[in-house]
Each structure stands twice: as C-alpha cells, then as structure tokens.
C-alpha cells in the first residue's frame, strides 16, 4: 500500500482562513504608519517649541524683561530679539518668523503660518496665533482633516499654549 503525502483540502482551507484572520487583525496596524509618523513629528515639534520657550524665558528673566511685551514695546531697554525671535512677556512671540526661528524649521519639513491665514485651499483657525504643519500636507478646519500644531503666545496673565491637533493626520 502506497502512502500519499500532501495536505487535504480541509487543511488548506483552514490555513487560508487563519492567514485571512491574521491579515485582518494586523493590517490596520500598518496601514496608517504615515499618519502616525506625522502626528509623532508634530508632538516632537511641540516639545521643541516648549523647550525653546523655556530657554527664551530664562534669557528674558536674566535680562529682566520677562514681564514686558517686547513686540509692542520694542524701545524698552533689553527688549532686543533673542535668537532672531521676538519676545512677548518672556516667551516667543506668536508670529510665524519667531516660531520658525526658534524651531529652526526648514521649509521642506514644516510650514509655519499665522492665525486665520490660508495656504492654497487650506484654512486655519483664527483663535490661535501660529499654526505649524508638515509641508505638503493638505488639511483644513473646513473639512475636519486637521494635522498641525497650534501655538498661542503668552499674555500678561497667561503662559503660551500649545495644542497638537492630529485628528486627520
């Protein structure tokens, strides 16, 4: 009697079903890697801006102008720009040039735009001072696909605020 070697049809079907289940479970983990990378990059930019603000505030405190609005009161003694950035109440001012200067961003990586501005078909929130987003990414408040870092400068009564909106990365 010859013994046949091989798999039965039922064994092959079971293996295919198991592979299908694994694919359904594992695929979503890998599909949105680019979006996760964008969101992580924005978190890194937020941390970099917070760290830069700590250093700028330290320099402002040493100079004795941490409580002065240096953008509007530029004639105030000691109110010169720190690292190419305007300073408001000891923190980085909420203008695109100042934020870009302290983040040391390159145009290929990030775009920094002031509040309420537009970049092509993209519309940004008007209740923050600056928006930082990955260059080339098209998002908008209008379509709910948002993927950016929002920065609001310090006021006389509050510290600056940072918010990563990554619902559409």
BELBELFEN-V137747 format. One record per pair of residues at least 4 apart in sequence whose ideal C-beta (glycine too) atoms are under 6 Angstrom apart, sorted by sequence separation. I is the first residue (numbers start at 0). J is the second residue. D is the distance in whole Angstrom. If there is no record, write none. Layout:
I_J_D, I_J_D
This chain:
6_10_4, 21_25_6, 22_26_6, 26_30_6, 31_35_6, 68_72_5, 80_84_6, 95_99_6, 104_108_6, 112_116_5, 132_136_6, 6_11_5, 59_64_5, 60_65_5, 67_72_6, 73_78_6, 80_85_6, 81_86_6, 87_92_5, 92_97_5, 99_104_5, 104_109_4, 117_122_6, 153_158_5, 59_65_4, 91_97_5, 112_118_6, 138_144_5, 153_159_5, 84_91_5, 85_92_4, 116_123_6, 123_130_5, 138_145_5, 152_159_5, 67_75_5, 138_146_5, 69_78_4, 151_160_5, 91_101_5, 115_125_4, 136_146_6, 114_125_5, 150_161_6, 85_97_5, 99_111_4, 64_77_5, 84_97_4, 98_111_5, 114_127_5, 149_162_4, 63_77_6, 64_78_6, 114_128_5, 62_77_5, 70_85_5, 132_147_4, 148_163_5, 84_100_5, 95_111_5, 113_129_6, 124_140_6, 69_86_5, 70_87_5, 83_100_4, 84_101_5, 95_112_6, 122_139_5, 130_147_5, 131_148_4, 147_164_6, 95_113_5, 112_130_5, 121_139_5, 122_140_5, 68_87_5, 122_141_5, 130_149_6, 145_164_4, 146_165_6, 111_131_5, 129_150_4, 145_166_6, 146_167_5, 70_92_5, 109_131_5, 110_132_6, 127_149_4, 128_150_6, 145_167_5, 146_168_4, 58_81_5, 128_151_5, 144_167_3, 65_89_3, 110_134_5, 127_151_5, 128_152_5, 109_134_6, 55_81_5, 59_86_6, 107_134_6, 138_167_6, 59_89_4, 98_129_5, 56_89_4, 56_90_6, 95_129_6, 93_128_3, 55_91_6, 93_129_5, 52_90_5, 52_91_6, 51_101_4, 48_102_6, 47_102_6, 93_152_3, 92_152_5, 90_153_4, 87_152_5, 88_153_4, 87_153_6, 90_159_5, 44_131_6, 37_133_5, 45_148_5, 44_148_5, 41_148_5, 37_146_6, 45_161_5, 45_163_5, 42_163_6, 41_163_5, 41_165_6, 38_165_4, 38_168_4, 37_168_4, 34_168_4
